[in-house]
Amino acid sequence: MSKRRLIFGAAILVAATFLLTSWLYLSLLQAWTGDAKNAVKLFRVIQQVRSRYVEDIPLEVLMDGAIKGAVGSLGDPHSVYMDKRMYREFMIETEGSFSGVGIVIGVKDKILTVVSPIEGTPGDKAGIKSGDQIMKINGQDTKDMALDEAVGKIRGPEGTQVTLTIRRGQDSKDYALTRSNIQLKTVTGKMLEGNLAYIRLSMFNEQTGADFARKYQELEQQGMKAIILDLRDNPGGLLGESVKVAGRLVPKGPVVSVVQRSGEREVHTSNLQAVKYPLVVLVNGGSASASEIVAGAVQDTKAGTLVGTKTFGKGSVQAVLNPFAGLPVNWGDGTAIKLTIAKYYTPADRSINGTGIDPDIVVEPPPDKDTSGKDPQLDKAVEILKNKIK
C-alpha cells in the first residue's frame, strides 16, 4: 500500500471520527434542548471562553458553571446543582451528623431565612431564632446567593468560626459562632403530669421513623393517655420518614399525595385502623416540609388539634439525581442535582406551598424579652388534652 493511500486513509478516519463525535454531541444536546441552534451556541461559547479568555480556565470549571446556571435559572431555591463537597455534606446531614452551627435555612420572599435552629447547637445557644434573616456570611452579602452555596459557607471544620449578620425586624446584629459537630438526635420525649406523653421531633432524617416508634412504645408502656407532638422549628427532611410518623397518628387512608408535572399522583397512606389517643400537634413558622405533611394529615383527618402559629409553607418535593443516570457508562463523579420534581397535597387535596397551614387554635409564643420560661403553646396543649381525657 502506498504512503499516499495510508495518509489519505488516516485523514478519512480522523474526519469520520470527528464528524461522528460531533454528531453524537449535537444529537444529545438537541434531544435535551430541542434546538440545534442553541446546542451549537453552548458549544461555541465554551470554545470561545477556553480559547480567548485572558486566563486558562479548565473545562470542568466551565461545565460546572453551565450546569449551575441551568438549574439556577429555574428560580427555585430548592433546586440546585451540588458539587462534590456540597453533595457529600448533604448526604452526611440526612444520615445524622455534620459540622456546622446548627441552623436550618431556607429562602423566603427571596431572602435567606432561618427556618429553625437545632436544639443545643451553637446557633440555638447564641439565640438565633426561626424567621431571622441572614444578610451576610463572613461579611459577604447573601443577596442572590444560592441556598446550598450559603449552607456550604456556614458549615466548615469543627472549631472554626463563622460570622452571620442577622436581621430581626428592624435590628441587625453580628453573631460570631464556633462550628461544632452536630449530632442529630431527632426524637426526644417524656411523660408529663396526668400521663400526657410529650414527644419532640427536631427534624426528619433516616432514623426518625424508627426512633419515633420506639419512643411511642416506651411512653405507651408507661401508661400514656394522650399525646403532644411538638413540631415547632422542625424544618422537615425525608418524606418517607414523615409518612412513618403519621402512620401511628392518623386513621387508615391518605397521608400525603405527591403530584408530578405529568399529573401522575403517588399516594402515601396510613394503615392505622383507628386513632388510639387524643392528640395535639404544636406548630410554628419554623415547621416546614415533612413537618407540614404530618400536621396537614392530622388536621385534615381530624386526628388531633393543631396549636401554635402558621407553618412555613414548603409544599414541594425534591429528588437527588445523578447527572449520568441512564447512560451505558459509569461516569459518576460525586456530583448531583437536587431538583424539585413534584408538589405534595394533604389528604383534603390542599397545596400549602407558599401559604403554610393555619393551626386550629392560634397561640402566640411569649415575646423575646420574656425570661420567665413559660410556654403558652405547650400549656394550651396540656389544657386541651386534660379536657378531652375528662
N, C-alpha and C positions, 0 to 999 in steps of 0.2 A: 504494500500500500504506500502511495507517495506521501511525502511530507505535507504537500499542499492539501491532500484529501484529509489527512489527520487534523490539520489546523482547521479546515472547513467544518469537519465533523464536531470538533470540540466547540467551535463557535456556535454551531446549531444547538448543541446540548446546553450550553450556557444560556442561550437565548430562550430555549424552551423552558428551562428551569425557572428563569426569571419571570417569564410570562405566566407559567403555571402558579408560581408563588404569589405573584401579583393578583392573579385571578382569584386564588383562594382567599387572600386578604380582603379583596373587594367584595367577594361573594358573602363572606362572613359579615362585613360591615354593612353591606346593603341589606342583608337579612335583618340586622338589628335596627338600621335606620330607615329602611325602605326607600333610601335616596342615595344613589351612587354619587351624585354631585357632592353631598355633604361628607360621604365616606372619603372621597378624594381630598376634600378640603381639610379634613382632620389629618390625613397623612402628610399633606403638603405643609401645614402649619408646623407639625412636629419636625419635618425635614428642614424647614427654613430656620426654625429656632436652633436646631442642632448645628446647622452649617454656618449661620450668620450671626448668632448671638455673640456678644463680646467675650463671654466666658464659655468654657466647655461644660455642658450640662449632661449628666448621664441620662440615657434613655429611660431608665427605671423611674427617675425623678419626674420626668415629663409625663410618663404614662400614669403615675400615681396622681399627679395634678389633674390630668384629664378626667380620671375616674372620680376624684373628689368633686370636680366641677360638675360632672354629670349628675351625681347624686345630690349635690348641694343645690342644683337648680330646681329641685322639686319643691323647695321652700318648706320642707317638713323637718322640724328639729329632731324627730325620732328616727329619720333615715340618714345613714352616714356610712362612708367608706372607712373601714378600720384597718390601719396599717398593722404591722406585726406586733408592735408594742401595745397599741390600743386593743387589739383583738385578744392578746394574752391577758391583759388586765380585765377585760370584760368577762372572760371565761373564769378567771380567778374569783371575781365577785360573785358570780352565780354559784360557784362551788362552796363559798362560805367565808373567805377571808381575803384581805388585801391591805396594802399600806397606804394610808391617807389621813384625812382629818375627820372622816365620818359624817359627811353630809351628802344627801342625795339631791341632785339638782335637775332642773328641767327648764323649759323656755315657756314663759307666759307673757302674752302681749309683747312678744319679740324681745323680752328682757330675760337674761339669765337669772333664774329664781330658785331659791332653796325650797325643794319640795318638803324635805324634813331632815332634821338631824338624827343621827343614830344614837340611841341611848348610851351614855357612858363614854362617848368618844371625845376627842379634843374639841370638835365643833360644838357638841352638845354642852360640854363643860364651860366653854367660853361664852355661852349664852346666845349662839346663833339660833334663829327661830324659823319655822315654816313661814314662807311668804317674804322673807328677806331677799333683797335684790343684790346680786353680786355685780358691782360696777367695774371693778378692776381685780386682776390677779397679778400679784407682784408688780403693781404699778402699770400693767398693760390693760388698756381699755377692752372691755368684753363686748362692746357693740359689734355686731355682725360676726362674733366668734362662734364657730360651730360647737354644739353641745359637747360632743365627745372630745374635741380639742380642749375645751375648758376642763373637762374631767381629767384629761391627761396632765394638764398643767397643775391642777390641785393635788393630784396624787404624786408620790415620789418615795424615795427611800426612807425607811423608819429613822427618826431622829433629826431629819432635815426640817427646815421651816418654810412656810408659805404665808404670804400676807394677802388677806382678802379685804377689799374695800366694800363694805356692806351699807346699803341704803335701806333704812326702815322709816317709812313715812317721809318726812322732810329732812331727816337727820342722816348723816353719813359717818361711818366710823371704820378705822382700820383694825383688823383682827390679825395679830401675828400668832399663827398656830404651828405647833410642832407635830409633824406627822408621826403616827404610831401604827402598829399592826392592828387592823380592825378585825376582830373575830365576830362573825355574825351569828350569834345565838338568837334565832328569830322568835322563839316561843318561850314565854315565862308564864307562871300562873300561881295562884294561891287561893285559899278558901277564906272568904270574908265572913263576918258575923251573920248568922242566920242561914248558914250553908249556901251562901251565894258564891258560886265559882267565878273567879276573875281570871281571864286569860288574855294576855297581851301578845299581839303579833307585831313585830317591828318591820318585817318585810317578808317576801315570799321567795325563798331560794330552794335548792334541790332537797333540803331536809325538812322544809316547813310542814308538809302534809303529814309525814310520819311523826314528827315531833309533836304536832298538834294532837294527833290521835293518842299518843302516849300520855300527854298532859290531861286530855279529856278523860281517859280511862282512869288515870290516877285520882282525879278530883271526883269522878263518879263513884269510885270505891270509898271515898271519904264521905259520901252521902250528899252530894250536891243536889240542890232543889231547883236552881235556876243558874243562868249563865250570863255574865257580862263579857262580851268580846270587844276588846279595845283595839281599834284600827286607826287611832289618831296618829298622824305623822307617819303612817305606813305608806311608803312610796310605790308599793307594788312589787313586781317581779315576774315570776313564771306563772303563766295562765293555768297550766295543769295543776299546780300546787293549790291555787285558789279554788279550783273545782273540787279537789280532795277535801279542803276545809269546809266548803259549802255543803258537800255531800253528807256531813254529820249534823247539819243545822237546818236545812230546808227540806220540805217533803218531796217525794218522788215526782220527777218531772224536770223541765229545763232549768239549768243554772245560768247558762250564757250561750248565745248564738254568735258564731264567728262568720261574717259575711264577706266574701272576696269580691273583687271588681267584677267578675263574671256573674255575680249574683248567687254563686254556689254557697250554700249555707251548711255549716257544720255545727251541730247542736251537742253541747256537753250537758249531761244530766246527772241528777241525784237519784239514788236508789233507796233512800230512806223512806220507810213505809209511813211514818208519821213523826211530827215534831215531838220530841220527848220532854223538853224543858222550856219554861219561859225564857225569853232571850232579849237582851238589849245590846245593840251594837253602837259603840262610840265612834264618831267620825268627826273630821275637821278638814280644813283646806289642805292639809298635808296627806290626806287619804287619797291615793291615786291608783289608777290602773287595776291591778289584781285586787286591791282593797275594795275598789268600787264594784268589781264583779261580785264579790261576796255581799257587800252592802246592798247592791241593787237586787240580788236574788232574794235576800232576806226581806227587803221592803216589798217587792212585787208579789211574793208568795205569802206575805203576812205571817212569816215565821217568827218575827220579832219586831222590835221597835228601834228605829234609828234616832239617836240622841246626839246633839252637838251642833256643828255648823256645816255649811255647804262643802262638798268634797271638791277635789282639784279639777276633775273633768278630762281625764285621759282615757278615751274610749277607742283606742286603736291598738292593733296587734302587729308586732314586729317579728320577722324571721331573720335568722342569721344565715346568709347564703355564701357558698364558696364560688368565687367568680369563674372557676374552671369546671364546675359541676357539669356532668353530661358529656364532656369531651372524652375521646378514646385514649387520651394520655393523662398521666397523673402529674399535673403541673402545680399542685398545691404549694403555695409559698408562704403560708402563715397569715394571709390577709383574708378579709371577709367584708361583706356588705350587710349591714343591718338595715333592713328595708321594711317599711310599713306595707303590709300585704292585705290587711283586712280591717274592718271595724267590728266592734262587738256590740251586741244588743242584749239587754236584760230580758228576763222571762216575759215581761209585758211588751217586748219589742221596742224598748226605748234606747235611743242612742244618746249617750251622755257626753260625747266628745265635745269639749269646749264649753260645756254647760255645767257639768257636775250633777250631784244628787242632793236634793234638799232633804234634810232629816225630817222625821215625823214630828219631833219636838226640838225646837231650836233652843239651845242653851249656850250662851257665850262663855268663853273662858275668862278667868279673872284678869284684870289689867296687868301689864308687865311689871308695874311698880308694886303689885300686891305680893308681899313676902310672907303671908300667913300660911302658905302651903295648902290652902283649901282647893278642892277640885269640884266645882259646882256641877260639872257634867257627870262625873262619877257619882256624886251624891244623888243626882236626879235618877240615874240608872238604878241605884240601890232602892230609892223610894218606889219606883215603878214596879220592880220585881217583888218587893215586900208586899205591895198591894195585890199583885197577881197571885202570889202564894196564898195570901189570906182568902 
